Amino acid sequence: MQIFDLVIIGAGAAGLFCAGLAGQRGQRVLLIDHSERLAEKIRISGGGRCNFTNRDVGPANFLSENPAYCRSALARYSSQDFVALVQKHGIRFHEKHKGQLFCDDSSEQIIQMLLAECDAGGVQRWQPSTVADVQTPPEGDSEGAGFTLETSRGVVKTKALVVATGGLSIPKIGASDWGLRLAKRLGHNIIEPRAALVPLTFDADAWAPFSALSGLSLPVIVSTGKGKARGRFLEDLLFTHRGLSGPAILQISSYWQEGENLQIDLAPDLDLVAKLMEAKSDSRRQLGNELASLFPQRLAQAWLDRLGLSGSRPMPECKDRDLQSLAGQLQGWQLTPNGSEGWRKAEVMRGGVDTRQLNSQNMQSKRVPGLYFIGEVVDVTGWLGGYNFQWAWSSAAACARSLGANVSND
């Protein structure tokens, strides 16, 4: 039997970072993961360049049943703090879009940086290794018996246990519900997990008129929901054979609920009615040509066909009500997804361990002292753009920095 101060289950972004920080604070740390290759989500992120954080991060960039929960961790370890670590390791990076930071070279550099931090803290890593059972400390535990773990490499005892097993997205790289099952067995509520940052799909018959637009991309405003649950984004939309994707749809998918409509403005920042009425007065071109000057030609033709309008009609001969209807359809397109592409295409999981049962200062369970949950397994889901990685770094830092310190469990 081996004894540690801390065992971390899950060697992804949150687990690796927590292990390195805790090890460098003098903790004897064991990091366990069931996969041979660690941190696959980091490796494939950002097309292989890892969108490791965002310059502008705040609670408004996250969704949770308990929205204020993430505030403390994000304030205690900011995106600027992680950028400083990246710079310390000499990793070159650039800002791509809306504050999103990517490695200039390869996401492998972030993985190697985290491994170097673990090495600096003397962290032991067991890979691949599985945990068959977790026995919690006896009630009272005045003698510090701690947790007992039955692993594929033998029995381990630890004073503290951190669950950093991630979510259910992208099962082909090893996603598992192990952490959620453990949390539930130990008395924690689970906010129902669902795929987020994921393409949306539509009924095949209803989508048939648009399937020919597959591959077409354009900037849009997309929105859904009401009140505090409303999401609205100005991003690029991508048509696919089965539905819609692109950053706009990935973002709104985290807000969309089954049965709700999406509202899409295909001409953001444009008074399309005024533009078409002006063209009717001033232009001799055909309606199809006029519309194709404002939109991709395939999209323009699809909407003319949808409304039964002739693209060959000269603008002066177009009826006002037809032009107004056309503009209204293009800027107020309403459609209802029948689902999403699911876990295989989802970038993250929405839902997870209920944060109302976790301490926001250190991620410790209020039900089981010495048990911590960090990263994606927790009910905190970020927007597209580096926010989920920042939650991994911030929640891991909050946990690691509290170990050995006198932090209350309120």
N, C-alpha and C positions, 0 to 999 in steps of 0.2 A: 504493500500500500504506500502511495506517495501523498504527501501533504503539501498544500499550497495555501497562500493567502487569498488567492483569487483564481477562479477558473472562468474562462469566457467561452461560451458555445457559439461558434459562428465566426469564420475568418473572412468576413467581407469588410466593407469600408469602416463601419462602426466598430466591429470587433477588433480589427487590426489596430485602429487608432487608439482605442481604449487600452488595449494590451500594452502598447508602447508607452503611453503616458503613465499608466499604473506601474509598470516595471521600472521606469525612471524615477518614480516616487518611492522606490524601495520595496515594492510589493513582489512577492514570489508568484509569478503569473504563469498559468498554463492556458494555451489557446488551442481549442479543439475544433476541427471541422471535418465533416463527413466526405468532402470531395478531395480528390488528389490535387486539383488546381484551385488555388485560392483566388478570391476577389474577381471572379469572372465578370460581375457587373461593372466593375471599374474598367476591366480590360476592353469590354465592348462599347463602353459609353462614348458618346460623341463621335461615332464613326472611328473609334480606336484612338481618339485624342483626349478623351475624358473631360467633360464639362464639369470640372471639380468644384466650382462654387460660382456665385454671382456677386458682383460688386455691391449690389443693393439688396439686402436681405432683411426682412422684418416679419412679424407675425401675420401681416396681411397676405403674405405669399404662401400661407399654409392653410390646410383644411383639417378640421378635427371636430368631434362632438364636444370638445372642451377647448375652444379656440385660444384661450389665454395661456394654456399650459406651456406652449413652446417658448413663451416670451423670456423666461428666466435663462434657459440654456443658451438661447441665441444671443442674449446680451452678455453672458459670461464668456462665450467663445464665439467671436464674430468671424465673418468671412475675411476680414482684414488680418485676423490672427492666423488663419490657415494660409492666406497668401504669403505671409511672412515666413511660414515654415517652408512653403514651396520655394521661395526665393533663397532661403538658407541652404537648401539642397541643390541650388543652381539649376533649377528646372525653368526653362524658358516657356513663356505662355503669352497668349494674346486674348483680347476681348473681341468676340465675334459679333454679338448681337444683343442689345438690351442688357448689357452688363454681364453676359455669359463669358466665363473664362475657360479657355481650353489650353492644353499643352501644345506647344509648337510642334513637338515631335511625336511622342507616343504616350498612351495611357499607362504603358508599362512603367514609365518613370514614376508615376504616383504610387504604384504597387511597390516598386523598389524602395521608394522613400519611406513608406509605412513599414516595410520589412527592416529597413535600417534603423528606424525608431524602435522597433521591437528588439532588435539585436542590442541596441544601446541600453535597453532595460532588462536584458538577460531573460527575455521571454522564451519559454519552452513551447514548441508547436508540435501537435500531434495531428498528422494528416497522412492518409485518411484515417479517421477514427470516429466511432459512433458512441453515443451515450444511450444505453438501454434503460437506465432507471436513475431517478434522482430521489434521494431520501432527504427530507428537510430536517433541520435540527430539532431535537426534542423540545417540547414546550418548556419555556424558561431558559434552557440551555446556559445555565450559569457557568458551566465548565468549558464553554466554547467548543462544543463538539462539532458544530458546523454542518455542512452538507456532505453527504456521501454519494458519489457518482459511480455507477457501474459502467465502465467503458469497455470497448473492444480491446483496450490495452491494459486492462486491470482496474482495480478499485482505486478511487482518488477521494481524498477528503479536502475540503476547502472552507475557509471562514466565510467567503463571499462568492456568489455565483451571478454572473452576468449573462443574460440571454440576448444574443445579437444575431439571431438566425435569419433576419431579413423577412421578406414577404413571400407571396405565392407566385409572383410574376416570373415569366420565362422559365418554366420547369425544366427545359432541356439543359440548363446550366446548373441544375441542382437545387432549385427552389423547394422548400419543405415547410410543412405546417407544424413541425416539431415544437417550436417555441410557443405557438398558439395553443397547442394541445397541453403543454406543460402548464402554461398560465391558467388555462381553464381548470385543469386538475387541481391546481393549488388555490382555487377559489376566486380567480379574477374574471371579471366580465370581459367579453370579447365583442367589440363593435364589428358587426358583420363585414367580413372582408369582401372586396370586389375589385375587379380590374380597373385601373386608372391610368391616365396618360396612354390611351389606347384608341385605335381607329374604331369608328362606329359603322355599323352595317344597317341595311334597309331591306325590306321585303323585295324579293327578286322581281316581281311583276311591277311594283311601284318604281323600282330603280331602273328598269329597262331603258327608259328614254335617256338616262344619264350615263349608262355604262360605257357608251362610246366616247365619253369625255375622259376616260381613264388616262392618267398621266398629266392632265392639265392642272396647272397651279396658278393661283392668283391671291392677292391680299384681300381679306374680308374682315368684317366685324361679325363675330358669332356670339350669341348669348342664349342663356336658358335659366330657368328657375325664377323665383320671386323673393323679394325682401333680402334678408341676410344670406339666403341660400342662392342668390343670383350670381352667375358668373358672366363676364363679358370680356372678350379679348379681341384685339386687332393683331392678326397674325396671318400667315399664309395658309391657304386651304388647298388640299390635293384631292382630286377625284380618283377613285379606284374602281375596279370592276364590281366590287361588292358594296361600296359606300364612299365614305369620306375619311380622309386622314390629313396629315400635315400638322404643323404646330398649332393652328387654330383649333382643330378638332381634338388633338391630344389634350390641350389645355381644358377645353370645355367638357371633355369626357369625365373629368373628375367631379364636375358639378351636375352633370346630367343624371336624372333619375328615370327609371323605366316608365314609359307612357308619356313623358314630357316632350314638348316640341323643342326644336332648335329654331332660332330666328337668325337668318343670315343676310347681311347686307353685302352684296357682291360688288358694290361701287362705293366704298367708304369715302367720306369727305367729298362727295360729289352730289350736287342737286341735279339728279338725273332728269326729273321732269322738266326743269328749266332748260337743261342742255338739249333735250329732244325738241322742245317747243321752239327754242332758238333755231335749231337746225331746220325745222319745218318752215320757218320764215326766211332763212338765209341760204339754205343749201338746195341744190338740184339733184343731190345724190339719192340713190335708192336707200330704203330703210335698212336693208341688210348691210350695205356698205357703211352707212352712218354708225350702225351699232357695232360693227366690226372695228371701227376706229376707237371705240371705247372699251371693248372687251375682246378676249381671244375669239377668233372667228368661229371655232367649233361651239363655244359657249353661246355666242350670239345666235347662231342658227338653231341651236337646241331650244332656246327660249322662244324664238319666232315660231318654231314648229309646235311647241307646247301650247301656245296661245292661238294657233291657227292664223298667224299673220304672214302675209307675203313679203318676203325680203326684197322682191323686185319692185315694190311700189315706190314711186318717187316721194320724197319727204313731203312736198307741198300737198300731196293727195292723201296723206295719212290723217285719220280722224283723231281729234284731240283725245277722246276717251280711250282709243287704242294705245296711244303713246303713254297716257297716264297709267293705264293698266300694265303696260310693259314695264314702266319704271317701278311701279309698285311691286310687281313680282320679283324684279331683280334686286330691289333694295329691301324687300320684306318677305323673302323666301322663307316659308315655314314648312318644316318637314319633321317627321317623327321616326327616329331610329327604332329598329326592332331588337337591337342588342349591340354587342361590340365584338371585336375579334378575340376577346377573352385573354386568359392568362398567357397564352403563347406569344401574344404581341404586346401585352401590357408592359410598360416600363416600370411601374410601381404598383403597390397594393394600397388601396384606401381602406381604412378600418384597422383593426388590430387590438392590442391590449388597451383597455379603457384607462385613459390617463387620469381619471378621477380617483383611481386606486393607486396612483404613483405619485411620489414626491417630485415636484417640478424642479427642485434645487439639485437633486442628485440621482433621479430616475429610480429610486429605491421603492420597492413594493410597500404599501401600507399594510398589507396582509401577512407578508412573510419577511421579517427583518433579514437583511443580508442578501436578498434577492433583488436583482436589478434588470430592467428591460431598456434597451437602447436601439436606436435606428429604426428601420422600417417595420419591425414587429410591433411597434407602438402606433397608436391611432393618431399619427401626425403625418400628413401627406403634403408635399410641396408641389409647387407649380413646375412646369417644364423650365429648364434653364439653369440647372446647378443647385437648385434649392434642396432637393432631397439629399444630395451629398453633404450640403452644409448642415442639414439636420443630423446626419450621421456623425459629422465631426463635432457638432455642438453637444449633442446628447452624450456622446462618448466622453468628451472632456468633462462635462458636468459630473458624470459617474466616476471617472478615474480620479479627479481632483478631490472628491469627497472621501475616498477610501483611506482609512486611517485617521480621518479628521472627525471631529465631534459635530456632525450635522444631524439635526433632529429629524424625526420621521413624520413631522406634521404635514 
